[in-house]
Amino acid sequence: MEPASRERLKSGTTVAPVTPSPVVLPPKTARMEAVEDIVYGSTAGVVGKYIEYPFDTVKVRLQAQPDHLPLRYTGPLDCFRQSIRADGFLGLYRGISAPLVGAALETSSLFFWERIGREAVYASGLAPREAQLPLSALWLSGAFSGACTSLVLTPIELVKCKIQVPETEAGGVVKAPLKPIPVIKDIWRHQGLRGFWHGQLGTLIREAGGCAAWFGSKETTTALLRQWNERAVASDADELARMREEPLPLWQQAVAGASAGMSYNFLFFPADTVKSRMQTTPIGGTEQNRTFAAETRALWRQAGIKGFYRGCGITVLRSAPSSAFIFIVFDGLKKYFPMQ
């Protein structure tokens, strides 16, 4: 102990404890924000894809049943049974390599463009930077994000859908499972570069509308849960102030993320069904050049409104845990591992 400190103790003077100054991190640059969106969004997307992929395979197979043949599957459970009987459980993960890349690109792109959309709202002067954006602006930035992401996503989903749905030859014999590289070569040979965006209109409608619902529902549910939490401690000013600084409890974050996934998948499911049918037509076949409108009319004639919702239940069901994990992983990484 220093001599001066010993003298103060002898004289009875109280020594105030030394409080270390808090470490103040510099504000993130736009470049680091973008890097976080890409790296953490990719990680969250891969986690979500492993959870949802078997259900997505079943969904695509239900959607892709041709309109000139009897239905091959009576429902999701029957599709699960037939698929596992034919290929085993791992067959439900057929073609996951391309979707994993797609999930990483899709999720990182969604978070990246959503942040760009929010920045555009601030730059336009519609909301001051120090204020939180209204929910309407968050829904709008979500739609902008989905529209931009659809351009990245359509080629990846085209390859994924063709791999997920087994092709049959005359006599009902199933061809050998397709691989990504042969599918890509086939598309290029028959349709050129333009062919990779077959089904783009369906992806655009699904992503623009669905992502408005994805981000918007998550933020809306978060705001409602936060209001509910604050009402419970309204009489305690200190606890109320602390709660406003803290993120929601983990289970409430999961509820908000689950509501986002369910809204995304349910509201624009018919557009996804038409897109899947367009993207699973045989390459070089007579139906491969059907437009979005023509495919919609063909499905309506075959099955009516029910045909547009084949596989909807299982899709909404699997989207709840998948979307919850995506938001929890992304928000958790941004909070605990900030990049500077």
Sequence and secondary structure as in RCSB ss.txt:
>XXXX:A:sequence
MEPASRERLKSGTTVAPVTPSPVVLPPKTARMEAVEDIVYGSTAGVVGKYIEYPFDTVKVRLQAQPDHLPLRYTG
PLDCFRQSIRADGFLGLYRGISAPLVGAALETSSLFFWERIGREAVYASGLAPREAQLPLSALWLSGAFSGACTS
LVLTPIELVKCKIQVPETEAGGVVKAPLKPIPVIKDIWRHQGLRGFWHGQLGTLIREAGGCAAWFGSKETTTALL
RQWNERAVASDADELARMREEPLPLWQQAVAGASAGMSYNFLFFPADTVKSRMQTTPIGGTEQNRTFAAETRALW
RQAGIKGFYRGCGITVLRSAPSSAFIFIVFDGLKKYFPMQ
>XXXX:A:secstr
  HHHHHHHHTT                 HHHHHHHHHHHHHHHHHHHHHHHHHHHHHHHHHHT  TTS  S SS
HHHHHHHHHHHH GGGGGTT HHHHHHHHHHHHHHHHHHHHHHHHHHHTTSS TTS   HHHHHHHHHHHHHHHH
HHHHHHHHHHHHHHS  B TTS B     HHHHHHHHHHHHTGGGGGTTHHHHHHHHHHHHHHHHHHHHHHHHHH
HHHHHHHTTT HHHHHHHHHS   HHHHHHHHHHHHHHHHHHTHHHHHHHHHHHTS TTSTTTT  HHHHHHHHH
HHHGGGGGGTTHHHHHHHHHHHHHHHHHHHHHHHHHS   
